Amino acid sequence: MIQTITHKGLRLFFKKGNGSRLPGEYLTKIGLILDALDAMTSE
């Protein structure tokens, strides 16, 4: 589970889906990675 994101571009993309501050060719992969990290649980 993602608790904090310090990078402004990643935070904007994660919360609002706005990828304007990230490289366009990587947005799909970044989205998949963020979804996987958010789905994780801590024990």
C-alpha positions, 0 to 999 in steps of 0.5 A: 500500500502506498502511504506517501509519494514525494515526487510531485509528478508521480503523486499527481499521476497517482491521485488525479491521473494527470501524467503531464509531468512524467515521460509519456512513453512510460505512463502505462508501465508507471500506472501498472507499478503504482497499482501493484504497489497500492494493492500490496498490504503490510503485515 
